[in-house]
């Protein structure tokens, strides 16, 4: 058994957000959804599972996943191949919803407990796709700009500022961001062709 296998076993049994939470405990039984890999060169650093992913136990089994796969230019078979993609959200479990029915932010317990050990166990990762502010805050540090739009808009400068492990910022592929995509056509005309070329280079 490898260090990564042991780590994933511990994550699958994690109950920090129920037994020792920051604030209110998770309102349901934990169901961590993580795809880690000793082979994949690409890490999708997403936000947290939604209701459909909590039910399926598989990441991005929803409309957001359909849009993300289109952005990446990959098939479902390629996307769910752990030799090609690791998928590690900032919060491993569905965090629940607020009074308006919107998903809550990722649980604050996950990243401090698990993210550094997971990244250390996957040294072969050389491209991190940071989806949303939480992932960008953790993975980009001082390269992150004041807002998500500014951060994504500065993607080329961010790319050029990095050496071996590249980070590329993305908005969340949720349907709620359709208006954002219409207001920022450069995302589809400039960033996506570059992203797809980098993905294809790494997955063959």
KOLSE-542586 format. One record per residue: x negated, y, z of N, C-alpha, C, O, CB in turn. Coordinates in steps of 0.001 Angstrom, whole numbers, plus 524288, in hexadecimal, padded with zeros to 5 digits. Glycine has a CB too. Layout:
residues N
NODE   npx   npy   npz  capx  capy  capz   cpx   cpy   cpz   opx   opy   opz  cbpx  cbpy  cbpz
NODE     X     Y     Z     X     Y     Z     X     Y     Z     X     Y     Z     X     Y     Z
...
end
This chain:
residues 204
NODE   npx   npy   npz  capx  capy  capz   cpx   cpy   cpz   opx   opy   opz  cbpx  cbpy  cbpz
NODE 7FCAF 7FB52 80000 80000 80000 80000 7FC8E 804DD 80000 7F8E5 80543 80317 803BF 80008 804CF
NODE 7FDBD 8088D 7FC87 7FA9B 80D4D 7FC17 7FC7E 81169 7FFFF 80098 810DD 80273 7FAD7 80F7B 7F678
NODE 7F951 81591 8007B 7FADC 819EF 803D3 80005 81C4C 801F3 8034E 81DD1 8051E 7F68B 81E24 803EA
NODE 800B5 81C99 7FCCB 8058D 81ECC 7FAB7 80A34 81B53 7FC00 80E65 81D4D 7FD47 80522 81F8F 7F4CD
NODE 8098B 8162F 7FBAF 80DC8 8129C 7FD13 80F5B 81347 802C8 813FD 81373 8040F 80C27 80CF0 7FC0A
NODE 80B71 813A7 80632 80C94 81462 80BC8 80F53 81996 80CB8 812E8 819F2 80FE9 80782 8141C 80F08
NODE 80D9E 81D94 809ED 80FF5 822BC 80A80 815A6 822AE 808BB 81905 824ED 80B52 80CDB 826CC 80762
NODE 816B4 82026 80462 81C0F 81FD8 80271 81F87 81CA8 80619 82428 81DCF 806B2 81C24 81D79 7FCF8
NODE 81D4A 818AC 80885 82040 815AC 80C5D 821C5 81906 81103 82626 818A9 812F8 81D1C 810FB 80E32
NODE 81E1E 81C51 812CB 81F48 81FCC 8172A 82357 823DF 815A1 826C5 82530 818BB 81A4D 8227C 81913
NODE 822F2 825DD 810D7 826C0 829C0 80F01 82C36 8275D 80EAA 83009 829DE 81027 8251B 82BF3 8099F
NODE 82C9A 82298 80CBE 831BC 82021 80C36 83468 81F54 81180 83931 81EFD 811CB 83134 81AE6 8096C
NODE 83149 81F07 815AB 83371 81E4E 81AED 833D0 8236A 81DF5 8353C 82366 8228D 83021 81A72 81DF4
NODE 8328C 827CB 81B6D 83243 82CD4 81E2E 837A1 82E84 82027 83B8A 82E29 81D60 82FFB 8310F 81A93
NODE 837B5 83063 82515 83C80 8326F 82774 83B69 83781 82A6C 83E47 838DD 82E09 83EEE 82E5A 82B26
NODE 8374A 83A4A 828E9 835DB 83F11 82BB5 83A60 842EC 82BED 83B65 84545 82FFF 83124 841A0 82922
NODE 83D19 84393 82782 8412E 84792 82744 84610 84611 82A5B 84995 84945 82B09 842A5 84899 821A1
NODE 8464A 84139 82C38 84A9C 83F82 82F93 848DD 83F43 83541 84B97 8411A 838C3 84CAD 83A21 82DCE
NODE 84440 83CF3 8361D 8427D 83BF8 83B7A 83F7A 84089 83DD8 83F84 8413E 8429A 83F1E 83728 83B9A
NODE 83CE4 8439C 83A9C 839C2 84805 83C9F 83A22 84C99 838CF 83630 84E47 836A2 833E4 84660 83D70
NODE 83EDF 84E9D 837FF 83FB1 8526E 833CF 83DF9 857F0 83547 83D8D 85947 839E0 8455C 85284 83249
NODE 83CFD 85B18 83141 83C88 860BD 831E3 84200 862F6 83134 843F7 8632F 82CD2 83888 86337 82DDD
NODE 84471 86494 8355D 849CD 86677 83502 84DA5 861F3 83504 84CC0 85DFF 8379B 84A88 869C4 8301D
NODE 851E7 86282 83227 855ED 85E81 83207 853DB 85992 82F6A 85101 859E6 82B8F 85ACD 86081 82F2C
NODE 85543 85501 83179 85370 85024 82EF6 85618 84F42 829B8 85A36 8517D 828A0 85470 84B70 83289
NODE 853BA 84C06 82689 8560E 84A75 82191 85B81 8483B 822A4 85C19 844F9 82620 85288 8465C 81EAA
NODE 85F81 849ED 81FB4 864DB 84857 82101 8665E 842E5 81F23 86AF3 84177 81F77 86893 84C2C 81EC3
NODE 862B2 83FDA 81D35 863D4 83A92 81B6B 85EE3 83758 81BFD 85ACB 8396B 81D6E 865D5 83A89 815A7
NODE 85F36 83255 81AE2 85AA0 82EF8 81B3E 8569A 83085 8171B 85802 83195 812A1 85C30 8292B 81A9B
NODE 851A3 830A8 81896 84D90 831FE 814C7 84D58 82DF9 81058 84E0D 8294B 81131 84833 8325A 8177E
NODE 84C5C 82FE7 80BA6 84B53 82C7F 80731 8471A 82F21 803D3 8485A 831AE 7FFF2 8507B 82B6E 803EE
NODE 84228 82E83 8054A 83DFB 83119 80260 83DD2 82F3A 7FCB3 83E20 82A8D 7FB9B 838B1 8301C 80504
NODE 83D55 832FA 7F925 83CFD 831C8 7F38B 837C4 833F7 7F196 8372F 838AD 7F0D0 841CB 8342F 7F060
NODE 83404 83078 7F0D0 82EB3 831F2 7EF51 82CA8 82DEE 7EB64 82D70 8293C 7EC12 82B06 8324B 7F43A
NODE 82A0C 82FC9 7E74D 8274B 82C4F 7E3B9 8218F 82DF3 7E3C4 8201D 831CF 7E14A 829AF 82C86 7DE04
NODE 81E5D 82B14 7E688 818BE 82C20 7E6A4 815FE 8281C 7E33A 81830 823FF 7E20D 81693 82BFD 7EC59
NODE 81138 8294A 7E1A6 80EA6 825FD 7DDCA 808BE 82664 7DE3C 806A1 82A8D 7DF62 81064 82779 7D84C
NODE 8061A 82205 7DD4F 8005F 82208 7DD0A 7FE76 822CA 7D772 7F9C1 8230F 7D682 7FE2D 81CED 7DF44
NODE 80219 82322 7D3B9 800A5 8238A 7CE32 80257 8289A 7CBA0 7FF7F 82AB1 7C85C 802EC 81F14 7CB40
NODE 806DA 82A9A 7CCFF 808FA 82F2E 7CA55 8055B 833DF 7CAE1 8031B 834D6 7CF04 80E60 83083 7CC7B
NODE 804DD 836C1 7C696 801C8 83B8F 7C6A6 8052F 84057 7C7AA 8032C 84497 7C8AF 7FEDF 83C33 7C180
NODE 80A4C 83FA8 7C763 80DE5 8440E 7C7DB 8112B 84372 7CCCC 8136D 83F51 7CDC6 81175 84475 7C2FB
NODE 81164 84797 7CFE0 814B4 847BE 7D487 8190B 84BB6 7D3AC 81807 8503E 7D26B 81175 8491E 7D97F
NODE 81DD4 84A00 7D45B 8224C 84D95 7D466 8236C 84EE1 7DA1C 8255E 84BA1 7DD13 82745 84B1E 7D198
NODE 82226 853B3 7DB90 82303 85583 7E0E9 8282D 8587A 7E0ED 82860 85D1A 7DFA2 81E5B 8590F 7E2ED
NODE 82C4F 855C7 7E266 8318E 857FA 7E211 83356 859F9 7E764 83029 85A97 7EAF3 8356B 853E3 7DFFB
NODE 8385B 85AF8 7E7ED 83A5B 85D6D 7ECAB 83C31 85960 7F0B2 83985 8586F 7F495 83ED8 8611D 7EB4E
NODE 840B5 85701 7EFC4 842D8 85300 7F343 8472E 8502B 7F04D 84985 8526C 7ECC2 844F5 85576 7F889
NODE 84847 84B53 7F1AD 84C8B 84882 7EF12 851CB 84B2D 7EFE2 852C0 84D89 7F3F6 84CD3 842E8 7F10F
NODE 85531 84AC7 7EBF3 85A95 84C84 7EC7C 85E1C 847ED 7EDCB 85C39 843B1 7EF13 85C73 84F38 7E77A
NODE 86330 848BE 7ED7A 866DF 844AB 7EF19 86685 83FD0 7EB9F 866B5 83B6D 7ED94 86C70 846CE 7EF06
NODE 86603 84092 7E67D 865CE 83C12 7E2F1 860CF 838ED 7E3BD 860E1 8341F 7E38C 86630 83DE1 7DD3E
NODE 85C7E 83BA9 7E4A2 85787 838EB 7E583 8579B 8362C 7EACD 85573 831E9 7EB5E 852DC 83CC7 7E538
NODE 85A14 83897 7EEA6 85A9E 83606 7F3C0 85DA7 830EE 7F32C 85C74 82D10 7F5C5 85D62 839AC 7F7B6
NODE 86192 830F0 7EFC4 864B1 82C3D 7EEF1 861BC 82820 7EBD8 86222 82378 7ECFA 869BB 82D9A 7EC28
NODE 85EC4 829D2 7E7F0 85C1E 82611 7E47D 856DF 8243B 7E6A5 85527 81FE4 7E57E 85B4C 82879 7DF26
NODE 85454 82787 7E9C7 84F17 8263A 7EBA6 84AE6 826D1 7E785 8467E 82509 7E83D 84F04 820C5 7EDAB
NODE 84C43 82957 7E328 848A5 82A0A 7DECA 8487B 82FD8 7DD61 84C9F 8323B 7DCDB 84A4F 826A4 7D9F4
NODE 843E4 83231 7DCC0 843AA 837D6 7DBEE 845EF 83990 7D6BC 8457C 836D9 7D2CA 83E25 839A8 7DC4C
NODE 84860 83E1C 7D6CF 84A4A 840BA 7D216 84E2C 83D6B 7CEF4 84E12 83D70 7CA25 845B8 84229 7CEA2
NODE 85190 83A9B 7D1AD 855CF 837D1 7CF0A 85AA0 83B52 7CEDF 85EC8 839F3 7D0DC 85711 8328D 7D1DB
NODE 859F5 83FDD 7CC73 85E27 843B8 7CC37 85D32 84743 7C789 8598C 84669 7C486 85E7D 846F4 7D162
NODE 8607E 84B3F 7C6F1 85FF4 84ECD 7C27E 85AC7 851B9 7C299 8588E 852E4 7BE7F 86471 852AE 7C26C
NODE 858D5 852ED 7C755 853B8 8557A 7C7B9 84F6F 85200 7C576 84BC9 853E2 7C2F5 8527A 856D6 7CD74
NODE 84FED 84CF5 7C661 84C1F 8494D 7C43A 84C4F 84922 7BE4B 84841 848C8 7BBBA 84D0A 843E3 7C668
NODE 85107 84963 7BC1C 85186 84973 7B666 84EC0 84E3A 7B421 84BED 84DD1 7B042 8575A 8496E 7B4C3
NODE 84F94 852BD 7B68F 84D10 85783 7B49C 84728 8573E 7B563 84435 858D6 7B1F0 84F4E 85C61 7B764
NODE 8456B 85545 7B9CF 83FCF 854E7 7BAC3 83D29 8515D 7B6C9 83902 852AE 7B4BF 83EC7 852E6 7C045
NODE 83F88 84CE4 7B5AD 83D3B 84962 7B1CB 83D06 84BEC 7AC66 8395F 84B02 7A968 84055 84448 7B187
NODE 840F0 84F1B 7AB2C 840CC 85203 7A641 83C58 855F6 7A648 83990 85681 7A266 84609 854CB 7A54B
NODE 83BA7 858B8 7AAA2 83741 85C5F 7AB0C 8320F 8599E 7AA1E 82EA5 85BA7 7A768 8373B 85F00 7B06C
NODE 8317D 85500 7AC60 82C84 8522D 7AC0A 82BCC 84F7B 7A6CB 8276C 84E24 7A551 82C27 84E2C 7B062
NODE 8301E 84EAD 7A3F5 82FD3 84BE3 79F03 82ECF 84617 79FB7 82BE0 843C0 79CB6 82BA2 84E36 79BA7
NODE 83143 843B8 7A3BC 83059 83E2F 7A4D8 83586 83B43 7A51B 839A2 83D96 7A60A 82D4C 83D83 7AA01
NODE 83547 83633 7A446 839D7 832D3 7A4BB 83A9A 83148 7AA71 836F8 831CA 7AD8E 8393F 82DE8 7A13B
NODE 83F44 82F66 7ABE4 83FF7 82D63 7B139 83C14 8290C 7B286 83A3D 828B4 7B6F4 84586 82B5D 7B1EF
NODE 83AD1 825BD 7AEB5 83725 8216E 7AFB1 831BD 82390 7B108 82F1F 82189 7B485 836CF 81DC5 7AAE1
NODE 83017 82796 7AE51 82B08 829FC 7AF87 82B38 82CC3 7B4D0 82798 82C5D 7B7F1 82971 82DDE 7AB32
NODE 82F7B 82F8F 7B5BF 82FFC 832A2 7BA89 82FCB 82F36 7BF6A 82D69 830AB 7C354 8350E 835BA 7BA73
NODE 83252 82AA8 7BF2C 83296 82742 7C3C1 82E39 82328 7C3E6 82E88 81F65 7C6E0 837D4 8248E 7C3E6
NODE 82A48 823DC 7C0C8 825B9 8206B 7C0E1 821C7 822A1 7C4C2 81F72 826B1 7C3AE 8233D 81FDA 7BB4F
NODE 820F1 8201A 7C93F 81D5D 8223D 7CD2D 817B3 82266 7CB69 81475 824E6 7CDEF 81DBD 81F1B 7D215
NODE 81676 81FC8 7C721 81133 8204C 7C4F7 8108E 82574 7C213 80C2F 8270B 7C0DA 81002 81BBF 7C14C
NODE 814EF 82812 7C0FC 814C5 82D10 7BE34 8160C 831B8 7C1B3 8138B 835CD 7C150 81886 82CF0 7B9AB
NODE 819FC 8311C 7C526 81BBF 8357B 7C85E 81C37 833D4 7CE18 81E8C 82FD0 7CF57 82106 83794 7C65B
NODE 819F5 836FF 7D184 81B3F 836C6 7D710 81F37 83B19 7D814 81EB4 83F68 7D602 81637 83765 7DAA0
NODE 8232A 839F5 7DB42 8274E 83DC1 7DC60 827C3 83E3B 7E24F 829C5 83ABB 7E4EC 82CB0 83C10 7D9D6
NODE 825E5 84292 7E45B 8259E 84340 7EA09 82813 8487F 7EB79 82586 84C8B 7EAF9 81FD4 842F0 7EC04
NODE 82CED 84882 7ED3C 82F71 84D72 7EEBB 82D26 84FAD 7F3C0 82A7E 84CF0 7F6AD 8354F 84CA5 7EF64
NODE 82E30 85499 7F4B3 82C51 85709 7F987 82F35 854DD 7FE3E 82CF8 8546C 8027A 82CFA 85CFE 7F946
NODE 8341E 85384 7FD89 83710 850C4 8018B 838CC 84B94 7FF48 83B23 84B76 7FB15 83BD4 8540B 80379
NODE 837B6 84743 801F8 838AD 84217 7FFAE 83E61 8406F 7FFE8 84015 83D2B 7FCD0 83565 83E11 8026B
NODE 8415B 842AA 80390 846CA 8410F 8044E 84A80 84577 802DC 8492A 84A11 8033F 847B9 83F5A 809F8
NODE 84F2E 843FB 80131 8534D 847D5 80033 85432 84AEE 80539 85566 848A0 80945 85881 84520 7FE50
NODE 8539F 8502A 80509 853DA 85335 809E2 85953 85483 80BC5 859EE 856B7 81000 850EF 8581F 8092F
NODE 85D59 85333 808B7 862A0 854BA 80A16 86427 859C4 80755 86122 85BE3 80441 86324 8555A 80FF9
NODE 868DF 85BAE 80873 86AE9 86053 805CE 86CB6 86462 809C0 86E01 86329 80E38 86F6F 85EDC 80228
NODE 86CC0 86942 807F3 86EA9 86D79 80B49 87499 86DE0 80ADE 8771A 86AAA 80850 86C13 872B9 809CA
NODE 876D1 871D5 80D64 87C7D 87261 80D99 87EE5 8735F 80836 88389 87265 80769 87DF0 876CA 81145
NODE 87BBA 87551 80481 87DA8 87666 7FF3B 87CE5 871CC 7FB85 87E4C 8721E 7F6EF 87AF2 87B2A 7FD0B
NODE 87AAC 86D81 7FD82 879E6 868EE 7FA3B 874D9 868EB 7F727 87417 8659A 7F3C1 87E49 86873 7F696
NODE 87159 86C9B 7F84E 86C40 86CB1 7F5B5 86857 8697B 7F8DE 868AE 86937 7FDA8 86A44 87266 7F503
NODE 864A0 8670A 7F622 860AD 863F1 7F8D1 85D51 86764 7FC4F 85BCB 86BB1 7FACC 85D41 86109 7F4DE
NODE 85C31 8657B 800F0 858B4 8683B 80482 85311 867E1 80291 851E0 864A1 7FF3B 85929 865F9 80A13
NODE 84F9A 86B2C 8049B 84A13 86ACD 80319 847B6 8659F 804D6 849EA 862F7 8082F 846F4 86F5B 80571
NODE 84341 8642A 80299 8408D 85F67 8045B 83F7D 85F98 80A39 83E57 863BF 80C5D 83B60 85EAC 80159
NODE 83FDD 85B2D 80CC2 83EC2 85AE3 81259 83926 85C98 8136F 8358D 85B57 81080 83FB1 8554F 81469
NODE 8387F 85F76 817AF 83351 86192 818F6 82F9A 85D74 81B2D 82AE8 85E64 81B9F 833DD 865FF 81CD6
NODE 831B8 858E6 81C8F 82E56 854E8 81EF3 82AF6 8520B 81AF1 826B6 85035 81C3E 831A7 850F5 821E8
NODE 82CCE 851A6 81618 82A52 84E24 8124B 824CD 84FB9 810D4 8211F 84CB4 81185 82D8F 84DE2 80D74
NODE 82438 85477 80ECB 81F25 8560D 80CA2 81ABB 855DA 8109B 81692 853CD 80F59 81F86 85B7D 80A73
NODE 81B6F 857EB 81570 81727 857A3 81932 81598 85206 81A99 81109 850EF 81BAD 818A6 85A88 81E18
NODE 81965 84E88 81A91 81847 84927 81C2E 815D0 845E7 817DC 81273 842A2 818E9 81D39 8468A 81DFF
NODE 81776 846C6 812FF 81638 842F1 80EEF 81351 84500 80A2B 810D9 841F1 80765 81B0D 84088 80D2A
NODE 81389 84A19 80923 811BB 84BD2 803F8 80BCE 84B4F 80345 80A09 84955 7FF43 81356 85175 80312
NODE 808D0 84D02 806FF 8031C 84C9A 8066B 80153 846EB 805FD 7FE23 845BD 80296 8005F 84F3C 80B0D
NODE 8033B 84359 80948 801A6 83DDE 808A1 80328 83BA0 80350 80028 838A3 80109 80410 83A91 80CE5
NODE 807C7 83D08 8014C 80968 83B10 7FC32 805E9 83D27 7F7D7 8044D 83A38 7F463 80F17 83C87 7FB22
NODE 804C0 84229 7F802 8015F 84465 7F3FF 7FBEB 84200 7F439 7F985 84109 7F02B 8010B 84A55 7F49F
NODE 7F9F9 8410C 7F8EB 7F4D5 83EA6 7F97F 7F4CC 83914 7F76E 7F0C5 83731 7F598 7F327 83EB4 7FF34
NODE 7F943 83670 7F7B6 7F99F 83104 7F5E0 7FA66 830A1 7EFFD 7FA6C 82C58 7EDCF 7FE10 82E3F 7F89E
NODE 7FB0B 8352B 7ED60 7FBBD 83538 7E7B7 7F7BE 838E3 7E52E 7F93C 83CBD 7E2B7 80160 836E8 7E648
NODE 7F2B4 837BC 7E5C3 7EEB4 83B54 7E3C0 7EE9B 83BBC 7DDD8 7EC40 83F5A 7DBBA 7E971 839A9 7E59C
NODE 7F123 83811 7DB1D 7F10F 8381F 7D562 7F4C7 83C27 7D30D 7F480 83D3C 7CE60 7F270 832C4 7D351
NODE 7F83C 83E64 7D634 7FBE1 84257 7D442 7F8D0 8470C 7D246 7F5A8 84948 7D522 7FFCD 84403 7D897
NODE 7F9BE 84890 7CD5A 7F713 84D3B 7CB5F 7FAD1 8514A 7C91F 7F91E 85531 7C6E3 7F32C 84BAF 7C73E
NODE 7FFF3 8505C 7C9B6 803D4 85441 7C83F 80851 85401 7CC1F 80AC4 84FEB 7CCC9 805CC 85360 7C292
NODE 80962 85868 7CEAE 80DB4 858C9 7D26D 811AE 85C9B 7D046 81071 86129 7CF5A 80BC0 85A8B 7D7F5
NODE 81674 85AC5 7CF79 81ABB 85E19 7CDBC 81DCF 85FC4 7D28E 82075 85C92 7D4FC 81E51 85B38 7C9AE
NODE 81D74 864BC 7D3EB 81FF6 866AE 7D8AC 8254D 868E3 7D74B 825B3 86CDD 7D49E 81C87 86AE4 7DB64
NODE 8295D 86653 7D91C 82EBE 867CA 7D7D9 83114 86AC5 7DC6F 8324A 8687B 7E07D 8321A 862E4 7D689
NODE 831B3 86FE7 7DBC6 83419 87312 7DFD1 83031 8755F 7E3A8 82B93 87405 7E3AB 83801 86FE5 7E2B6
NODE 83231 878E8 7E6EE 82EE0 87BF1 7EA78 82C20 878A9 7EE93 8279F 879B8 7EFE2 83210 88005 7ED21
NODE 82EC5 874AC 7F0A3 82C6A 871AE 7F4E7 8278D 86EC7 7F30B 82388 86ECB 7F5AF 83062 86DCC 7F72F
NODE 827EF 86C4E 7EE85 8236E 8698B 7EC62 81F2B 86D5F 7EAC9 81A8A 86C4F 7EB8C 8250D 86632 7E7B5
NODE 820B2 871C9 7E897 81CD3 875A4 7E6FD 819FB 877E9 7EBA9 81545 878D8 7EB62 81F64 879FB 7E3E0
NODE 81CB6 878D0 7EFE9 81A35 87ADA 7F4A3 81618 87716 7F6A9 811DE 878BE 7F83E 81E48 87BE7 7F8E3
NODE 81746 87211 7F6A1 813A6 86E35 7F8CC 80F05 86D2D 7F52D 80A8E 86CF0 7F6F3 81682 8691E 7F9E2
NODE 81010 86C93 7F02D 80C04 86AD1 7EC8D 808EB 86F36 7E9FD 804A3 86E43 7E804 80E71 86791 7E869
NODE 80AF5 873FA 7E9F8 80866 87823 7E70F 8058A 87C10 7EA6E 80203 87EBE 7E890 80C4A 87AE8 7E3DD
NODE 80702 87C70 7EF61 80449 88010 7F2D4 8045C 885A2 7F0D0 80881 887BB 7EF92 7FEBD 87E54 7F392
NODE 7FFBE 8880C 7F07B 7FF57 88D87 7EEE9 8009B 88E6B 7E92A 80149 892E3 7E785 7F9EF 88F85 7F00A
NODE 800EF 88A3E 7E616 8024C 88AD9 7E093 8081C 88BF9 7DFD5 809C0 88DBF 7DBAD 800CA 885F6 7DD8D
NODE 80B30 88AEF 7E3DE 810CE 88BF8 7E377 811D2 891CB 7E3BA 80F69 8948A 7E6DA 813D6 88921 7E7D2
NODE 8155F 893B8 7E079 816D6 89937 7E069 81B51 89A3B 7E436 81CFA 896BB 7E70F 8185F 89AEA 7DADE
NODE 81D40 89F13 7E436 8212D 8A0AC 7E811 82667 89DEE 7E757 82933 89D09 7EB26 821FD 8A67E 7E7CD
NODE 827BF 89C97 7E28E 82CC1 89A0E 7E186 82BE4 8955F 7DDF9 827C2 894D1 7DB95 830B0 89DEF 7DF08
NODE 82FD6 89201 7DDA8 82F75 88D7F 7DA36 82ED4 88F3A 7D48D 82BA9 88D09 7D1AD 83447 88A01 7DACC
NODE 831D7 89328 7D2F0 83172 894F6 7CD88 82BF7 896E2 7CC47 829C9 89587 7C836 83565 8994B 7CC81
NODE 829BD 89A02 7CFB9 82471 89BF4 7CED3 8207A 8977F 7CEB5 81CC6 89793 7CBA4 822F1 89FE8 7D30D
NODE 8214C 893A4 7D20F 81DB1 88F3C 7D23D 81DE3 88C1C 7CD2E 819D5 88ADC 7CAEC 81EF3 88BB5 7D6E3
NODE 822A1 88AD9 7CB66 82318 887D7 7C693 8213C 88B17 7C1F1 81EC7 88904 7BE5D 828C9 88608 7C5BB
NODE 8225F 89020 7C1FA 820CF 89386 7BDAE 81AD5 893DD 7BD39 818BB 894CA 7B8FF 82323 898FE 7BE6F
NODE 8182C 8931A 7C19C 81274 89359 7C1A9 80FF7 88E02 7C0DA 80B7D 88D2C 7C264 81090 895AA 7C6C7
NODE 812CD 88A64 7BE76 81102 884F8 7BE2C 80BBE 8846C 7BB7D 80890 88133 7BD1B 814FB 881B2 7BB58
NODE 80ABE 8877D 7B76F 805C8 886D5 7B4A9 80129 888B9 7B7F5 7FD09 88641 7B804 805EC 889CB 7AF73
NODE 801DC 88D17 7BAB0 7FDBA 88EFA 7BE2B 7FCCB 88B1E 7C297 7F856 88A34 7C424 7FF22 89460 7C067
NODE 80103 888DB 7C49C 80089 884DD 7C8B3 7FD80 8802C 7C6A0 7FA01 87E29 7C93C 80601 88323 7CAAC
NODE 7FEDA 87E7A 7C1FA 7FC34 87A02 7BF91 7F65D 87B14 7BEEB 7F31C 877CC 7C042 7FEAC 878BD 7BA3B
NODE 7F514 87F9F 7BCE3 7EF9F 880EA 7BBCF 7EC6B 881A0 7C0C2 7E7A1 88136 7C0A5 7EF51 885CF 7B88F
NODE 7EF14 882B5 7C526 7EC4D 883A5 7CA0F 7EACA 87EA6 7CCE5 7E81C 87EDE 7D0E2 7EF98 886F2 7CD98
NODE 7EC77 87A1E 7CAE7 7EB8D 87529 7CD8D 7E78D 871E5 7CA9B 7E6AA 87299 7C5EF 7F0AA 87220 7CE21
NODE 7E530 86E56 7CD78 7E11E 86B14 7CB20 7E329 86598 7CA12 7E5C1 864BD 7C61C 7DC4B 86AD7 7CEAF
NODE 7E210 861E2 7CD7D 7E31E 85C64 7CC55 7E8DE 85AEC 7CCE4 7EB10 85886 7C95A 7DFE5 858FC 7CFDC
NODE 7EB50 85C47 7D12B 7F0D9 85AFB 7D1F6 7F421 85FBB 7D093 7F43B 86393 7D376 7F1ED 85935 7D7B8
NODE 7F6CC 85F72 7CC2C 7F9D9 863D0 7CA3D 7FF48 863E3 7CCC2 80187 85FCB 7CDEA 7FA4D 8638B 7C445
NODE 80152 8688F 7CD92 806A0 86947 7CF91 80993 86CB2 7CBBA 807A1 870BF 7CA04 8069D 86BC0 7D529
NODE 80E55 86B04 7CA64 81197 86E0C 7C6CD 816D8 86F12 7C978 8199A 86B61 7CAD8 8125A 86B1A 7C171
NODE 81842 8740C 7CA37 81D29 8754A 7CCEC 821DD 87501 7C943 8219D 876AA 7C4C2 81CD8 87ABA 7CF5A
NODE 8261F 872DF 7CB49 82B03 8726C 7C853 82F95 8742F 7CBBC 82F4E 873C6 7D084 82BDD 86CB5 7C664
NODE 833C8 87622 7C959 83898 876F1 7CC52 83B2F 871A9 7CD48 83996 86DAE 7CB1B 83C62 87AB7 7C961
NODE 83F2D 871B2 7D08E 84212 86CD2 7D14F 84583 86BD8 7CC87 847D8 86F84 7CA7B 84570 86D08 7D668
NODE 845E1 866F9 7CAB6 84917 865DB 7C617 84EF1 86591 7C720 851DB 86394 7C3DC 84760 860D9 7C3BD
NODE 850AC 86777 7CB83 8563A 86768 7CCD7 85968 86A93 7C8EC 85774 86E4E 7C69B 85712 86988 7D25D
NODE 85E54 8690B 7C838 861EF 86C06 7C4EA 86298 87190 7C6EC 863FA 87510 7C3EE 86740 86950 7C4A3
NODE 861A0 8726C 7CBF7 86220 877AE 7CE34 85E29 87B77 7CBD5 85ED8 88037 7CC28 8616E 87779 7D426
NODE 85A0B 87962 7C977 855FE 87CB7 7C731 856BB 87D94 7C153 85338 87F99 7BEBC 850AB 87A5A 7C82F
NODE 85B39 87C15 7BF38 85C35 87CEC 7B9A5 85BE6 882B4 7B842 859BC 88418 7B432 86191 87ABC 7B81E
NODE 85E05 8860F 7BB8F 85DBB 88BAD 7BAA6 8581D 88D9D 7BAAD 856A9 890EC 7B781 860E3 88E95 7BEBC
NODE 854F2 88B8F 7BE44 84F63 88D0A 7BE80 84CB4 88B9B 7B960 849A8 88EB3 7B74E 84C99 88A4E 7C330
NODE 84DCA 886FF 7B753 84B56 88547 7B275 84CE3 888CD 7ADE5 849B0 889E8 7AA7A 84CD5 87F9A 7B145
NODE 851C2 88A8C 7ADD7 85384 88E07 7A9A3 850EE 8935D 7AA0B 84FD5 895DA 7A613 85978 88EA3 7A9C5
NODE 84FF5 89520 7AED7 84D7F 89A41 7AF90 847A5 89A25 7AE83 8453D 89E3C 7ADBE 84E78 89C35 7B510
NODE 84557 8957C 7AE79 83FA9 89509 7ADD9 83E75 89129 7A970 83C9B 88CD8 7AA76 83D05 8933F 7B314
NODE 83F7F 892AE 7A492 83EC2 88F09 7A02C 8391D 88D47 79F66 83830 88942 79CEE 840AA 89188 79B38
NODE 83558 89030 7A172 82FDA 88EA6 7A10B 82EDD 88957 7A396 82B2C 8869B 7A228 82C5E 892C9 7A391
NODE 8322B 887E1 7A75E 83157 882DB 7A9F1 831BC 87E6C 7A5F9 82E83 87ADA 7A603 83556 8820E 7AE64
NODE 8359F 87E9F 7A295 8365D 87A7B 79EB4 832CE 87B21 799F2 83128 87742 7979D 83C07 87A5D 79CF3
NODE 8319F 87FFB 79881 82E83 880C2 793C6 828A4 88057 794BC 825BE 87EC8 7913A 82FBC 88603 79170
NODE 826D8 881B7 79975 82139 881E4 79A90 81F6B 87D9C 79E4E 81BBF 87AB9 79D2A 81FCF 88726 79CCD
NODE 8220E 87D3D 7A2CE 8203D 8799E 7A6CD 8216C 873ED 7A56C 81E05 87092 7A5F4 822B5 87AF9 7ABFF
NODE 8262F 872CD 7A3A9 827A7 86D59 7A2CA 82454 86A98 79EA6 822D8 8661C 79F89 82D4C 86D14 7A13A
NODE 82311 86D00 79A2C 81F9D 86A42 79681 81A49 868F5 798D7 81822 864C6 797DB 81EDF 86D85 791A4
NODE 8182E 86C91 79BEF 81336 86B92 79E93 813C5 8670E 7A26F 81081 86387 7A295 8114B 87087 7A16B
NODE 817F7 86734 7A591 818F1 86315 7A964 81964 85DC4 7A6C7 81705 859FA 7A88B 81DE4 86441 7AC7B
NODE 81C6F 85D78 7A292 81D37 85870 79FEC 81822 85653 79DAD 81738 8519A 79DC1 82143 858FE 79B91
NODE 814D7 859C4 79BB0 80FD5 85802 7999B 80C60 855D5 79DED 809BC 851E4 79D26 80D0C 85C7C 796CE
NODE 80C5A 8585B 7A27D 80934 85673 7A6E4 80B4B 85141 7A8F3 80844 84DCC 7AA5C 8091C 85A83 7AB50
NODE 81072 850B7 7A920 812CB 84BC5 7AACB 81147 84764 7A717 80F87 8433E 7A8C7 818C4 84C3F 7AB18
NODE 811F6 84855 7A20B 810D8 8443A 79E2D 80B19 842BA 79E44 809C6 83E28 79D96 81266 8460B 798AA
NODE 807B7 8467F 79F18 80217 84573 79F7C 800EB 8419C 7A3EE 7FD5E 83E65 7A389 7FF0F 84A99 7A057
NODE 803F8 84200 7A82C 802D8 83ECD 7ACC5 8059B 8397F 7ACB8 803A8 835B9 7AEF9 8045F 841BD 7B19D
NODE 80A13 83938 7AA32 80CE8 83430 7AA67 80C54 83102 7A577 80E06 82C84 7A541 812A2 8351F 7AB68
NODE 809E8 83353 7A16A 808EE 8305A 79CB0 80DA0 83018 79917 80D59 82DB2 794EE 8073F 82AF8 79E12
end
